[in-house]
């Protein structure tokens, strides 16, 4: 029986599956074939919700006596963009100059390939693990994230699954393997502010109310003053206005509405609820201070709508988990990784409600780009780190 001990072979098999969200593309089937000779019991539940595509997911477990470690990730990938701009076909897994090219090479089929190889090497070298290992793999991380990890966790927990710790294989390293372990994430909150005006002719402004004037004042209140100066573990909370639109094709018409969309990445100074209250207070105060035009008494009329579900801030304080992974990185590459909470959100924001979770994977420089690629040497190094981590955490 041949075990999947070579991470490059594992990755090539996954890259050759065109699993662009929401398509499974054969990637979960390829992964299941790798796990079968390792003794994993594999299930592939499909989850649905109105208005979203059905998503197939994978949950695999190799049971043993001892603690339970979850490895989490996703096989879905973002679209390739302009395929003609790729040096090598995005789903061919071609190798050139010591690098493997393909969509998902680092985000994050590469991490999955290395973890499977690490488990296979452990089994080949030492036999059974001193506990249980599961893989929780979704096909919806790059999509709306509705029928993926959230429901897969609920489904598994409903069947009695519990976990002592989780490792997410997202590409966390900015420059080289061993740079960074993610031990938490900032929260994320998005909203839309609409200022209601009165449409009219630009030559007769006294007959109209220009909402752009009011929106400028409200946006300024969102940006100044700063929300905080950061904390010991997190960067300062930051709000970015991501879109301003009036939907007005005519240059001589004062628009009826002006709309601004914003996103906030927030630290542990705030909860989503306390931050929403702060935003409301700022907008209310600004709307009372500002009128549509000098001489008018009416305050700025606005609406605020919160988009989607907020992602909550979290920090992992499990010393056993963090120390085992940090020690494994140090033992393999000879450097101590930075413990960071920087960057965007990941599915760790869902896993943290079930067990302590950290993130560590490949170098992310080419993720989502044309010519996404990974060094073969990095695949081998990450496999060695994962293997050492399995031994240390279970040991």
C-alpha positions as CSV (number, residue, x, y, z in Angstrom):
1,X,0.0,0.0,0.0
2,X,1.5,3.4,-1.1
3,X,1.1,6.2,1.4
4,X,0.8,9.8,0.3
5,X,4.1,10.9,1.8
6,X,5.2,13.3,-1.0
7,X,3.6,16.7,-0.6
8,X,4.4,17.7,-4.2
9,X,2.6,14.7,-5.6
10,X,-0.3,15.4,-3.2
11,X,-0.5,19.0,-4.3
12,X,-0.3,18.2,-8.0
13,X,-3.3,15.9,-7.7
14,X,-5.3,18.7,-6.0
15,X,-4.2,21.5,-8.3
16,X,-5.3,19.5,-11.3
17,X,-8.9,19.7,-10.0
18,X,-10.5,22.9,-11.1
19,X,-12.3,23.6,-7.9
20,X,-13.2,27.2,-8.4
21,X,-15.8,28.3,-5.9
22,X,-18.5,26.8,-5.7
23,X,-17.4,23.8,-7.8
24,X,-16.0,20.7,-6.0
25,X,-14.0,20.0,-9.2
26,X,-12.8,16.6,-8.1
27,X,-10.6,18.1,-5.3
28,X,-12.4,16.4,-2.4
29,X,-12.4,13.1,-4.3
30,X,-8.7,13.4,-4.8
31,X,-8.2,14.2,-1.1
32,X,-10.4,11.2,-0.1
33,X,-8.2,8.9,-2.2
34,X,-5.1,10.1,-0.3
35,X,-6.8,9.6,3.1
36,X,-8.2,6.1,2.5
37,X,-4.8,4.2,2.9
38,X,-4.2,6.2,6.1
39,X,-7.2,4.7,7.8
40,X,-9.4,7.8,7.8
41,X,-13.2,7.5,7.8
42,X,-14.4,10.1,5.3
43,X,-17.8,11.7,5.0
44,X,-18.8,14.4,2.5
45,X,-21.9,16.3,3.6
46,X,-23.6,18.8,1.3
47,X,-25.1,21.9,2.7
48,X,-27.7,24.2,1.2
49,X,-29.4,27.5,1.8
50,X,-31.8,29.6,-0.3
51,X,-30.0,32.1,-2.5
52,X,-26.6,30.4,-2.2
53,X,-25.0,27.5,-4.1
54,X,-25.0,24.0,-2.6
55,X,-21.5,23.2,-1.2
56,X,-19.9,19.8,-0.8
57,X,-17.6,19.5,2.2
58,X,-15.3,16.8,3.7
59,X,-14.9,15.5,7.2
60,X,-12.3,12.8,7.8
61,X,-11.2,11.2,11.1
62,X,-8.6,8.8,12.1
63,X,-9.4,7.8,15.7
64,X,-7.1,6.9,18.5
65,X,-6.8,7.0,22.3
66,X,-5.9,10.5,23.4
67,X,-6.6,14.1,22.5
68,X,-8.2,15.2,19.2
69,X,-6.5,17.5,16.8
70,X,-8.4,19.1,13.9
71,X,-6.7,20.3,10.7
72,X,-9.0,22.8,8.9
73,X,-8.8,24.3,5.4
74,X,-10.4,24.6,2.0
75,X,-10.0,23.1,-1.4
76,X,-12.0,25.8,-3.3
77,X,-10.0,28.4,-5.1
78,X,-10.6,31.9,-6.6
79,X,-11.0,32.3,-10.3
80,X,-7.9,32.3,-12.4
81,X,-8.4,35.7,-14.0
82,X,-6.9,36.1,-17.5
83,X,-5.7,32.6,-18.2
84,X,-3.7,33.8,-21.1
85,X,-1.5,35.8,-18.7
86,X,-0.4,32.7,-16.8
87,X,3.1,31.5,-17.6
88,X,1.9,27.9,-17.0
89,X,-1.7,26.7,-17.2
90,X,-3.5,27.3,-13.8
91,X,-4.7,23.7,-13.4
92,X,-1.7,21.8,-14.8
93,X,0.6,21.8,-11.7
94,X,3.6,22.3,-13.9
95,X,7.1,22.7,-12.3
96,X,9.6,25.2,-13.4
97,X,12.8,26.4,-11.7
98,X,11.9,24.5,-8.5
99,X,8.4,25.9,-8.2
100,X,5.0,24.4,-8.8
101,X,2.5,26.6,-10.6
102,X,-1.3,26.5,-10.2
103,X,-4.3,28.1,-8.7
104,X,-4.5,27.1,-5.0
105,X,-0.8,26.2,-4.8
106,X,-0.4,28.3,-1.6
107,X,-4.1,29.2,-0.9
108,X,-4.5,26.6,0.3
109,X,-4.2,23.3,-1.4
110,X,-0.5,23.4,-0.6
111,X,-1.2,23.4,3.2
112,X,-3.6,20.4,2.9
113,X,-1.0,18.5,0.8
114,X,1.7,19.0,3.4
115,X,-0.5,18.0,6.3
116,X,-1.6,14.8,4.6
117,X,2.1,14.0,3.8
118,X,3.0,14.7,7.5
119,X,0.4,12.3,8.8
120,X,1.4,9.7,6.3
121,X,5.1,10.0,7.3
122,X,4.2,9.7,11.0
123,X,2.1,6.6,10.3
124,X,4.9,5.1,8.2
125,X,7.5,5.9,10.8
126,X,5.7,5.3,14.1
127,X,2.3,3.7,13.3
128,X,-0.7,5.0,15.2
129,X,-0.9,8.5,16.6
130,X,-1.4,9.0,20.3
131,X,-4.9,10.4,19.7
132,X,-7.3,11.3,17.0
133,X,-6.7,13.5,13.9
134,X,-9.5,14.9,11.8
135,X,-9.6,17.0,8.6
136,X,-12.4,19.6,8.3
137,X,-12.2,20.7,4.7
138,X,-14.7,23.1,3.1
139,X,-15.5,24.1,-0.5
140,X,-16.9,27.5,0.5
141,X,-14.1,29.5,2.1
142,X,-13.5,31.7,-1.0
143,X,-17.2,32.0,-1.5
144,X,-20.0,33.4,0.8
145,X,-18.9,31.0,3.6
146,X,-22.4,30.1,4.4
147,X,-22.6,26.4,3.5
148,X,-19.0,25.6,4.5
149,X,-17.1,25.6,7.7
150,X,-19.9,27.0,9.9
151,X,-22.4,24.3,9.0
152,X,-19.7,21.6,8.9
153,X,-18.7,22.4,12.4
154,X,-22.3,22.3,13.5
155,X,-22.9,19.0,11.7
156,X,-19.8,17.4,13.2
157,X,-20.6,18.7,16.7
158,X,-24.1,17.4,16.4
159,X,-22.7,13.9,15.8
160,X,-20.7,14.1,19.0
161,X,-17.4,15.4,17.7
162,X,-15.3,17.4,20.1
163,X,-11.8,18.8,19.5
164,X,-8.9,19.8,21.8
165,X,-7.2,22.0,19.3
166,X,-7.2,23.1,15.7
167,X,-4.6,24.0,13.1
168,X,-5.7,26.0,10.0
169,X,-3.3,25.6,7.1
170,X,-3.8,29.1,5.5
171,X,-0.7,30.8,4.1
172,X,0.4,32.9,7.1
173,X,4.1,33.6,6.3
174,X,4.8,36.9,4.6
175,X,8.3,36.3,3.3
176,X,9.7,32.9,4.3
177,X,8.6,29.8,6.1
178,X,8.8,30.3,9.9
179,X,8.1,34.0,9.8
180,X,4.6,34.0,11.4
181,X,2.0,32.0,13.3
182,X,-1.5,33.6,13.5
183,X,-2.8,33.3,17.1
184,X,-5.9,35.4,16.6
185,X,-7.7,37.7,14.1
186,X,-9.2,41.2,14.3
187,X,-12.9,41.5,13.9
188,X,-14.5,42.7,10.7
189,X,-17.7,44.8,10.4
190,X,-19.2,46.4,7.3
191,X,-22.0,48.9,6.8
192,X,-23.7,51.2,4.3
193,X,-24.6,54.8,5.0
194,X,-27.2,56.4,2.8
195,X,-27.8,60.2,2.9
196,X,-31.3,61.2,1.6
197,X,-31.5,64.4,-0.3
198,X,-33.8,66.1,-2.7
199,X,-33.1,65.9,-6.4
200,X,-33.0,69.1,-8.4
201,X,-31.3,71.2,-11.1
202,X,-27.7,72.2,-10.4
203,X,-28.5,75.7,-11.4
204,X,-31.3,76.0,-8.8
205,X,-29.7,74.6,-5.6
206,X,-32.1,76.4,-3.3
207,X,-34.8,74.1,-4.6
208,X,-32.9,70.9,-3.8
209,X,-31.0,69.3,-1.0
210,X,-27.6,67.9,-2.1
211,X,-26.9,64.7,-0.2
212,X,-23.2,64.7,-1.1
213,X,-22.6,67.6,1.3
214,X,-24.2,65.6,4.2
215,X,-22.3,62.4,3.2
216,X,-19.0,64.2,3.3
217,X,-19.6,65.3,6.9
218,X,-20.8,61.8,8.0
219,X,-17.8,60.1,6.4
220,X,-15.4,62.5,8.1
221,X,-17.0,61.6,11.4
222,X,-16.3,58.0,10.7
223,X,-12.7,58.6,10.0
224,X,-11.8,61.1,12.7
225,X,-10.9,60.7,15.5
226,X,-9.1,57.3,15.6
227,X,-11.0,54.6,17.3
228,X,-8.0,53.5,19.5
229,X,-4.3,53.2,19.5
230,X,-4.1,49.4,19.3
231,X,-3.5,47.0,22.1
232,X,-0.8,44.6,23.3
233,X,-1.9,41.9,20.9
234,X,-3.6,43.8,18.1
235,X,-3.1,46.7,15.6
236,X,-5.2,49.8,15.9
237,X,-8.8,49.6,14.8
238,X,-9.1,50.9,11.3
239,X,-12.1,52.0,9.2
240,X,-11.8,52.3,5.4
241,X,-14.4,53.8,3.1
242,X,-14.6,51.3,0.2
243,X,-17.2,52.9,-2.0
244,X,-19.0,56.2,-2.5
245,X,-21.7,56.4,-5.1
246,X,-24.6,58.7,-6.1
247,X,-25.8,56.7,-9.2
248,X,-26.0,60.0,-11.2
249,X,-25.1,60.0,-14.9
250,X,-26.0,63.7,-15.4
251,X,-23.6,66.5,-14.5
252,X,-26.3,69.1,-14.1
253,X,-28.6,67.2,-11.7
254,X,-28.3,67.2,-7.9
255,X,-28.7,63.6,-6.9
256,X,-31.4,62.3,-4.6
257,X,-29.2,60.0,-2.6
258,X,-25.5,59.5,-1.8
259,X,-24.2,56.2,-0.5
260,X,-20.9,55.2,1.2
261,X,-19.8,51.7,2.1
262,X,-17.2,51.1,4.8
263,X,-15.4,48.2,6.5
264,X,-13.8,48.3,9.9
265,X,-11.1,45.9,11.2
266,X,-11.3,46.1,14.9
267,X,-9.2,44.9,17.9
268,X,-10.2,43.6,21.3
269,X,-10.9,47.2,22.6
270,X,-14.3,46.6,21.0
271,X,-17.0,44.1,20.5
272,X,-19.1,44.2,17.3
273,X,-22.0,45.5,19.3
274,X,-20.0,48.3,21.1
275,X,-18.5,49.3,17.8
276,X,-21.9,49.5,16.1
277,X,-23.0,51.8,18.9
278,X,-20.0,54.0,18.5
279,X,-20.7,54.3,14.7
280,X,-24.3,55.2,15.4
281,X,-23.2,57.9,17.9
282,X,-20.7,59.4,15.5
283,X,-23.2,59.6,12.7
284,X,-26.0,61.0,14.9
285,X,-23.8,63.7,16.2
286,X,-22.5,64.6,12.7
287,X,-26.0,64.7,11.2
288,X,-27.1,67.2,13.9
289,X,-24.1,69.4,13.4
290,X,-24.3,69.6,9.6
291,X,-27.2,70.8,7.4
292,X,-27.6,70.4,3.7
293,X,-26.9,74.1,3.0
294,X,-26.1,77.3,5.0
295,X,-29.2,78.8,6.3
296,X,-31.1,75.5,6.5
297,X,-32.2,74.1,9.8
298,X,-33.0,70.5,8.9
299,X,-30.3,68.0,10.0
300,X,-28.8,65.5,7.5
301,X,-31.2,62.6,7.0
302,X,-29.4,59.3,6.8
303,X,-29.9,55.6,7.0
304,X,-27.4,53.0,8.2
305,X,-27.5,49.3,7.3
306,X,-25.1,46.7,8.6
307,X,-23.9,44.2,6.0
308,X,-23.8,40.4,6.5
309,X,-22.6,39.0,9.8
310,X,-19.8,40.6,11.7
311,X,-16.6,38.6,12.3
312,X,-15.7,38.8,16.0
313,X,-12.2,39.4,17.3
314,X,-10.4,36.6,19.0
315,X,-7.1,35.6,20.6
316,X,-5.9,32.1,21.3
317,X,-4.3,31.7,24.7
318,X,-3.6,28.0,24.7
319,X,0.1,27.7,25.6
320,X,0.3,24.1,24.8
321,X,-0.9,24.5,21.3
322,X,1.1,27.7,20.6
323,X,4.3,26.4,22.2
324,X,4.2,23.1,20.4
325,X,3.8,24.8,17.0
326,X,6.4,27.5,17.7
327,X,8.8,24.9,18.9
328,X,8.3,22.8,15.8
329,X,8.9,25.7,13.5
330,X,12.1,26.6,15.5
331,X,13.3,23.0,15.4
332,X,13.0,22.7,11.6
333,X,13.9,26.2,10.3
334,X,16.0,27.5,13.2
335,X,14.0,30.7,13.7
336,X,11.3,31.7,16.2
337,X,8.1,32.7,14.5
338,X,6.3,36.0,15.3
339,X,2.9,35.4,17.0
340,X,0.6,37.7,15.1
341,X,-3.0,38.8,14.8
342,X,-2.5,40.8,11.6
343,X,-4.3,40.3,8.2
344,X,-7.8,39.6,7.2
345,X,-10.3,37.0,8.4
346,X,-10.3,33.3,7.9
347,X,-12.4,30.3,8.9
348,X,-10.6,30.3,12.2
349,X,-13.2,32.8,13.3
350,X,-15.7,30.0,13.3
351,X,-13.5,27.3,14.8
352,X,-12.6,29.4,17.8
353,X,-16.1,28.8,19.2
354,X,-15.3,25.0,19.4
355,X,-11.6,24.8,20.5
356,X,-8.4,26.8,20.6
357,X,-7.1,27.5,17.1
358,X,-3.9,28.7,15.4
359,X,-3.0,29.2,11.8
360,X,0.3,28.3,10.0
361,X,0.9,27.5,6.4
362,X,3.0,28.5,3.3
363,X,4.3,31.8,2.2
364,X,1.4,33.8,0.8
365,X,3.1,36.2,-1.6
366,X,1.4,34.8,-4.8
367,X,-2.0,33.9,-3.4
368,X,-4.9,35.0,-5.7
369,X,-2.4,36.2,-8.3
370,X,-1.7,35.2,-11.8
371,X,1.1,32.6,-11.7
372,X,0.3,31.5,-8.1
373,X,3.1,29.1,-7.2
374,X,5.0,27.5,-4.4
375,X,8.6,26.4,-4.0
376,X,9.0,22.6,-3.8
377,X,11.5,23.2,-1.0
378,X,8.8,25.0,1.0
379,X,6.4,22.1,0.6
380,X,9.1,19.8,2.1
381,X,9.8,22.2,4.9
382,X,6.2,22.7,5.8
383,X,5.6,18.9,5.8
384,X,8.5,18.5,8.2
385,X,7.1,21.3,10.5
386,X,3.7,19.6,10.5
387,X,5.2,16.2,11.2
388,X,7.3,17.6,14.1
389,X,4.1,19.4,15.4
390,X,2.1,16.1,15.4
391,X,4.8,14.4,17.4
392,X,5.3,17.2,19.9
393,X,1.6,18.0,20.4
394,X,0.5,14.4,20.8
395,X,3.7,13.5,22.6
